[in-house]
Amino acid sequence: MIATSGPHVRVWIYIVATSVVAIALAFLCIRESPPLNDASDLAVLVILGAAGWWLPAADVGGRASAAASDVVTLAAVAILGPFGAGLVGLTTGVFRRGQWRVRWFNAVMGACSAMSAGLVYTALGGFFDSSNLRGLDELSLRVGGPLVVAGAVFLVINALLLSGIVRLSNGIPVRLQLISLMSGTGLTQLGYAVIAFIVVILWMPAGMEEVSVLVVLAPLMGARWALLLYGEERHARERALGALVAAIETRDPSLEGHSGRVSTLAAGMAQDLGLGPQAVADVRTAGLLHDLGRVVVAPGTEGPGAEAAAQRGLAMLRDLPFLEGASAVMSEVALPGSKSLGAEIVHAADDFDLMRMGPDAVPAQVAISRLRDASGPGHEAVLDALIRVATLRESQVDEVGV
């Protein structure tokens, strides 16, 4: 029997608890918000925010994409106040793609993030009627500065809530998820706050109102379409890598699933050790392709033959610029001697998974002990990361196992 009820129940409890927090924030924000004199402002911002999420999603490998809805929500903080911004965040979450449970959580997460940002904007003395302000200095002081801080709060609350749901549903530690989110979207999110400031200036002091959003967001929409094209190219590359992995496993069936496990384990270790997004991506790809040389030599070749096989595998990737970083890691994995941190991670993940495979498989603790004995001093950090990530992965298997 599949034991999925535990994680499933915890996810639901988390969603309901987040909803309760959103309701409590709403009562607080009603008291702190300026009166809504024109309901059309709210309607326009809600429609534009929702439309931003109905554009095709731009998957760029964990890097930040152009999220027009975030700009609209942050602009609503200074135009409508905390409660109005919460309504915009709520409705943009409802209109995101996905199952209804996902939409529910996105809605309350968007509302909590927007209202928290609005309360901070209010606490910092941010102006809601910026049409009475004159001069860039005054606008920057009374609107721009508080809005950038509010944007940082929006990012942090959003990241914390999202990391919590990912931890409960997928088992990824909150710390790792936060590192990934903050490094991938942190500066971009603050950039959204600056764009939202421009929207506010055009909306009120310039008197352009709804037209200001379209003027400012048009280039952002263009950037999103450009990211879509990049995402398609990235998916094509991933399919090519998948074909290479299939060739490896066809050449040596005993390695079925090995490349994928090493890739996942190595990427988790790289994140645990605080490597940046590009370094994590290079380690992930190097783990996926580290056995590429087996395609051109007989299975089981060891010694000098194994090193030559690795070099032939690298030669197959020489003319692929997008694999330059991964190729550098693979070259260090193949050669004896000192290695970079990325290569050391892949090497440890490879050795660990090989010891856990086949009829001679040993328990994880025994595999780690053998790796410690073989590596000697100076490699404790990598092996400690291996223990943490491997333990987490195996606990996830046990949780949903038979």
C-alpha positions as CSV (number, residue, x, y, z in Angstrom):
1,M,0.0,0.0,0.0
2,I,1.4,3.5,-0.9
3,A,1.6,5.6,2.3
4,T,1.0,9.0,0.9
5,S,-1.6,10.2,3.4
6,G,0.9,11.7,5.8
7,P,2.5,14.2,3.4
8,H,-0.9,14.8,1.8
9,V,-2.5,15.8,5.1
10,R,0.4,18.0,6.1
11,V,0.1,19.9,2.8
12,W,-3.6,20.5,3.4
13,I,-3.0,21.7,6.9
14,Y,-0.4,24.1,5.6
15,I,-2.7,25.5,3.0
16,V,-5.5,26.0,5.5
17,A,-3.2,27.6,8.0
18,T,-1.9,30.0,5.3
19,S,-5.5,30.8,4.4
20,V,-6.2,31.7,8.1
21,V,-3.2,34.0,8.1
22,A,-4.4,35.7,5.0
23,I,-7.8,36.3,6.5
24,A,-6.2,37.8,9.7
25,L,-3.9,40.0,7.5
26,A,-7.0,41.2,5.6
27,F,-8.7,42.5,8.7
28,L,-5.5,44.3,9.7
29,C,-5.1,45.8,6.2
30,I,-8.6,47.1,6.0
31,R,-7.8,49.5,8.9
32,E,-4.5,50.6,7.3
33,S,-5.7,51.1,3.8
34,P,-6.8,54.4,2.2
35,P,-10.5,54.5,1.0
36,L,-11.0,53.1,-2.4
37,N,-12.4,56.1,-4.3
38,D,-12.5,54.5,-7.7
39,A,-13.3,50.8,-8.1
40,S,-12.1,50.9,-11.7
41,D,-8.5,51.2,-10.5
42,L,-8.9,47.9,-8.6
43,A,-10.6,46.2,-11.5
44,V,-8.0,47.3,-14.0
45,L,-5.1,46.1,-11.8
46,V,-6.8,42.8,-11.1
47,I,-7.4,42.2,-14.9
48,L,-3.8,43.1,-15.8
49,G,-2.3,41.0,-13.0
50,A,-4.3,38.0,-14.0
51,A,-3.5,38.4,-17.6
52,G,0.2,38.4,-16.8
53,W,-0.1,34.8,-15.5
54,W,-2.1,33.6,-18.4
55,L,0.8,34.2,-20.8
56,P,2.7,31.0,-21.6
57,A,5.2,30.2,-18.8
58,A,8.8,31.0,-19.5
59,D,10.9,28.1,-18.2
60,V,14.5,29.2,-18.1
61,G,16.1,26.6,-15.9
62,G,15.5,28.1,-12.5
63,R,16.4,31.7,-13.6
64,A,14.0,34.5,-13.0
65,S,11.4,35.1,-15.7
66,A,9.6,38.3,-16.5
67,A,6.5,38.2,-14.2
68,A,4.3,41.0,-15.2
69,S,1.8,40.1,-12.4
70,D,4.4,40.9,-9.7
71,V,4.9,44.4,-11.1
72,V,1.2,45.0,-11.1
73,T,0.8,43.7,-7.6
74,L,3.6,45.9,-6.3
75,A,2.2,48.9,-8.1
76,A,-1.1,48.2,-6.4
77,V,0.6,48.5,-3.0
78,A,1.2,52.2,-3.7
79,I,-2.0,52.9,-5.7
80,L,-4.6,50.9,-3.7
81,G,-3.0,50.3,-0.3
82,P,-2.4,47.0,1.6
83,F,-6.0,45.6,1.3
84,G,-6.3,46.5,-2.4
85,A,-2.9,45.0,-3.1
86,G,-4.0,41.8,-1.3
87,L,-7.1,41.6,-3.5
88,V,-4.9,41.9,-6.6
89,G,-2.5,39.2,-5.3
90,L,-5.4,36.9,-4.4
91,T,-7.0,37.1,-7.8
92,T,-3.8,36.8,-9.8
93,G,-3.1,33.6,-7.9
94,V,-6.6,32.3,-8.6
95,F,-6.1,32.8,-12.4
96,R,-2.7,31.0,-12.5
97,R,-2.6,27.8,-14.4
98,G,-2.8,24.6,-12.4
99,Q,-5.1,22.3,-10.4
100,W,-7.6,24.0,-8.1
101,R,-5.6,23.1,-4.9
102,V,-2.5,24.8,-6.5
103,R,-4.6,27.8,-7.4
104,W,-5.9,28.0,-3.9
105,F,-2.4,28.0,-2.4
106,N,-1.1,30.5,-5.0
107,A,-4.0,32.8,-4.2
108,V,-3.5,32.9,-0.5
109,M,0.3,33.1,-0.9
110,G,-0.1,36.0,-3.3
111,A,-2.5,37.7,-0.9
112,C,-0.2,37.2,2.1
113,S,2.8,38.5,0.3
114,A,1.0,41.5,-1.1
115,M,-0.6,42.5,2.1
116,S,2.6,42.1,4.1
117,A,4.3,44.3,1.5
118,G,1.5,46.8,1.8
119,L,1.8,47.0,5.6
120,V,5.5,47.6,5.4
121,Y,5.0,50.3,2.8
122,T,2.5,52.0,5.2
123,A,4.8,51.6,8.2
124,L,7.6,53.3,6.2
125,G,5.3,56.3,5.5
126,G,4.7,55.5,1.8
127,F,2.3,57.9,0.1
128,F,-0.9,56.6,-1.5
129,D,-1.9,59.8,-3.2
130,S,1.4,60.5,-5.0
131,S,-0.3,63.0,-7.3
132,N,0.3,65.6,-4.6
133,L,4.1,65.0,-4.7
134,R,6.4,67.0,-6.9
135,G,9.9,66.3,-8.1
136,L,11.8,63.1,-8.4
137,D,13.5,63.5,-5.1
138,E,10.2,63.7,-3.2
139,L,8.7,60.8,-5.2
140,S,11.7,58.6,-4.6
141,L,11.7,59.4,-0.9
142,R,8.0,59.0,-0.2
143,V,7.1,56.3,-2.8
144,G,10.2,54.7,-4.4
145,G,12.2,53.9,-1.3
146,P,9.3,52.4,0.7
147,L,8.1,50.5,-2.4
148,V,11.6,48.9,-3.0
149,V,11.6,47.7,0.7
150,A,8.0,46.5,0.3
151,G,9.2,44.6,-2.8
152,A,11.9,42.9,-0.7
153,V,9.3,41.9,1.9
154,F,7.0,40.6,-0.9
155,L,9.9,38.4,-2.2
156,V,10.8,37.0,1.3
157,I,7.2,36.2,2.3
158,N,6.6,34.6,-1.1
159,A,9.8,32.5,-0.9
160,L,9.1,31.4,2.7
161,L,5.6,30.3,2.0
162,L,6.6,28.5,-1.2
163,S,9.6,26.8,0.5
164,G,7.3,25.5,3.2
165,I,4.8,23.9,0.7
166,V,7.7,22.4,-1.3
167,R,9.2,20.9,1.9
168,L,6.0,19.2,2.8
169,S,5.1,18.0,-0.7
170,N,8.6,17.1,-2.1
171,G,10.9,16.9,0.9
172,I,13.3,19.6,-0.3
173,P,14.7,21.4,2.8
174,V,13.5,24.9,3.3
175,R,17.1,26.3,3.4
176,L,18.0,24.8,0.0
177,Q,14.8,26.0,-1.5
178,L,15.3,29.5,-0.1
179,I,18.9,29.6,-1.5
180,S,17.6,28.6,-4.9
181,L,14.7,31.1,-5.0
182,M,16.7,34.1,-3.6
183,S,19.7,33.5,-5.9
184,G,17.5,33.0,-8.9
185,T,14.9,35.8,-8.4
186,G,16.1,38.1,-5.7
187,L,17.7,40.9,-7.7
188,T,15.0,40.5,-10.4
189,Q,12.2,41.0,-7.8
190,L,13.8,44.2,-6.6
191,G,13.9,45.3,-10.2
192,Y,10.2,44.7,-10.4
193,A,9.7,47.1,-7.5
194,V,11.6,49.8,-9.5
195,I,9.4,49.1,-12.5
196,A,6.3,49.3,-10.3
197,F,7.6,52.7,-9.0
198,I,7.6,53.9,-12.6
199,V,4.1,52.6,-13.1
200,V,3.0,54.6,-10.0
201,I,4.6,57.8,-11.2
202,L,2.9,57.5,-14.6
203,W,-0.4,56.5,-13.0
204,M,-0.8,59.4,-10.6
205,P,1.5,62.4,-11.0
206,A,1.6,62.0,-14.8
207,G,-2.2,61.3,-14.9
208,M,-1.9,58.4,-17.4
209,E,-3.7,55.9,-15.0
210,E,-4.4,52.6,-16.7
211,V,-2.4,53.5,-19.8
212,S,0.7,53.7,-17.6
213,V,0.6,49.9,-16.9
214,L,0.4,49.1,-20.6
215,V,3.2,51.5,-21.5
216,V,5.6,50.1,-18.9
217,L,4.6,46.4,-19.2
218,A,4.8,46.2,-23.0
219,P,8.6,45.8,-23.0
220,L,8.3,43.3,-20.1
221,M,5.9,41.2,-22.1
222,G,8.4,41.3,-25.0
223,A,11.1,40.1,-22.6
224,R,8.8,37.2,-21.5
225,W,8.3,36.1,-25.1
226,A,12.1,36.2,-25.6
227,L,12.5,34.0,-22.6
228,L,9.9,31.6,-24.1
229,L,12.1,31.1,-27.1
230,Y,15.1,30.5,-24.8
231,G,13.0,28.0,-22.8
232,E,12.2,26.1,-26.0
233,E,15.9,25.9,-26.9
234,R,16.7,24.7,-23.4
235,H,14.1,21.9,-23.7
236,A,15.7,20.9,-27.0
237,R,19.0,20.6,-25.3
238,E,17.6,18.6,-22.5
239,R,16.1,16.1,-25.0
240,A,19.5,15.8,-26.6
241,L,21.1,15.1,-23.2
242,G,18.4,12.5,-22.6
243,A,19.3,10.8,-25.8
244,L,22.9,10.6,-24.7
245,V,22.0,9.1,-21.4
246,A,19.8,6.5,-23.2
247,A,22.8,5.6,-25.3
248,I,24.9,5.1,-22.2
249,E,22.4,2.8,-20.6
250,T,21.8,0.9,-23.8
251,R,25.5,0.3,-24.1
252,D,25.7,-0.9,-20.5
253,P,22.3,-2.0,-19.1
254,S,23.7,-2.5,-15.6
255,L,23.8,1.3,-15.4
256,E,20.1,1.9,-15.9
257,G,19.0,4.9,-13.8
258,H,22.6,5.4,-12.5
259,S,23.2,8.7,-14.5
260,G,19.9,10.2,-13.3
261,R,20.5,9.3,-9.7
262,V,24.1,10.7,-9.8
263,S,22.8,13.9,-11.4
264,T,20.1,14.4,-8.8
265,L,22.3,13.6,-5.9
266,A,25.2,15.8,-7.1
267,A,22.9,18.7,-7.8
268,G,21.4,18.4,-4.2
269,M,24.9,18.3,-2.8
270,A,25.9,21.4,-4.8
271,Q,22.9,23.3,-3.5
272,D,23.6,22.1,0.1
273,L,27.1,23.5,-0.2
274,G,25.9,26.9,-1.4
275,L,27.1,26.8,-5.0
276,G,25.4,29.3,-7.4
277,P,22.7,28.4,-9.9
278,Q,25.1,28.1,-12.8
279,A,27.5,25.9,-10.9
280,V,24.6,23.7,-9.7
281,A,23.5,23.4,-13.3
282,D,27.0,22.4,-14.5
283,V,27.3,19.8,-11.7
284,R,23.9,18.4,-12.5
285,T,24.8,18.0,-16.2
286,A,28.2,16.6,-15.4
287,G,26.6,14.0,-13.2
288,L,24.2,13.1,-16.0
289,L,26.9,12.6,-18.6
290,H,29.9,11.5,-16.5
291,D,29.7,7.9,-18.1
292,L,29.5,9.2,-21.6
293,G,32.8,7.5,-22.5
294,R,31.2,4.1,-22.0
295,V,29.3,4.6,-25.3
296,V,32.6,4.2,-27.2
297,V,34.3,1.4,-25.2
298,A,33.4,-2.0,-23.9
299,P,31.6,-2.1,-20.6
300,G,33.8,-2.8,-17.6
301,T,36.9,-1.2,-19.1
302,E,39.1,0.1,-16.2
303,G,42.6,1.6,-15.7
304,P,44.1,3.6,-18.6
305,G,41.2,2.4,-20.8
306,A,38.7,4.1,-18.5
307,E,40.6,7.4,-18.7
308,A,40.8,7.2,-22.5
309,A,37.1,6.5,-22.6
310,A,36.4,9.6,-20.5
311,Q,38.5,11.7,-22.8
312,R,36.6,10.3,-25.8
313,G,33.4,11.2,-24.1
314,L,34.6,14.7,-23.6
315,A,35.6,15.0,-27.2
316,M,31.9,14.3,-28.1
317,L,30.9,17.5,-26.2
318,R,33.7,19.7,-27.4
319,D,31.6,21.5,-30.0
320,L,28.7,22.2,-27.7
321,P,29.2,25.6,-26.1
322,F,26.3,25.3,-23.7
323,L,28.0,22.3,-22.1
324,E,31.3,24.1,-21.6
325,G,31.0,24.3,-17.8
326,A,29.8,20.7,-17.4
327,S,32.6,19.5,-19.7
328,A,35.1,21.2,-17.4
329,V,33.7,19.4,-14.4
330,M,33.7,16.1,-16.3
331,S,37.3,16.5,-17.3
332,E,38.4,16.9,-13.7
333,V,36.3,13.9,-12.6
334,A,38.0,11.7,-15.1
335,L,41.6,12.7,-14.2
336,P,43.4,11.7,-11.0
337,G,44.7,14.3,-8.6
338,S,43.1,17.4,-7.0
339,K,39.7,18.3,-8.2
340,S,37.5,21.4,-8.0
341,L,34.5,21.3,-5.6
342,G,32.1,20.5,-8.5
343,A,34.2,17.6,-9.7
344,E,34.6,16.3,-6.2
345,I,30.8,16.4,-5.7
346,V,30.2,14.4,-8.9
347,H,33.0,11.9,-8.1
348,A,31.5,11.3,-4.6
349,A,28.0,10.9,-5.9
350,D,29.1,8.5,-8.6
351,D,31.1,6.3,-6.2
352,F,28.2,6.3,-3.6
353,D,25.6,5.3,-6.1
354,L,27.7,2.5,-7.6
355,M,28.2,1.0,-4.1
356,R,24.4,1.1,-3.6
357,M,23.7,-0.7,-6.9
358,G,23.5,-4.4,-8.0
359,P,23.7,-7.6,-6.0
360,D,26.7,-6.4,-4.0
361,A,24.9,-3.2,-2.8
362,V,25.8,-2.0,0.7
363,P,23.8,0.1,3.1
364,A,24.2,3.9,2.8
365,Q,26.1,4.1,6.0
366,V,28.6,1.5,4.9
367,A,29.1,3.3,1.5
368,I,29.7,6.6,3.3
369,S,32.2,5.0,5.6
370,R,34.1,3.5,2.7
371,L,34.2,6.9,0.9
372,R,35.6,8.5,4.1
373,D,38.3,5.9,4.3
374,A,39.2,6.3,0.7
375,S,39.1,10.1,0.5
376,G,41.1,10.9,3.6
377,P,41.1,14.3,5.3
378,G,40.0,17.5,3.6
379,H,36.8,16.1,2.1
380,E,34.5,16.2,5.1
381,A,32.3,19.0,3.8
382,V,31.4,17.1,0.6
383,L,30.8,13.9,2.4
384,D,28.7,15.6,5.0
385,A,26.6,17.1,2.2
386,L,26.3,13.7,0.7
387,I,25.0,12.2,3.9
388,R,22.4,15.0,4.3
389,V,21.1,14.8,0.7
390,A,21.2,10.9,0.5
391,T,19.4,10.6,3.9
392,L,16.7,13.0,2.7
393,R,16.2,11.1,-0.6
394,E,16.0,7.7,1.1
395,S,13.5,9.1,3.7
396,Q,11.3,10.3,0.9
397,V,11.4,6.8,-0.7
398,D,10.5,5.3,2.6
399,E,7.7,7.8,3.1
400,V,5.9,6.9,-0.1
401,G,7.2,3.3,-0.4
402,V,5.5,0.0,0.0
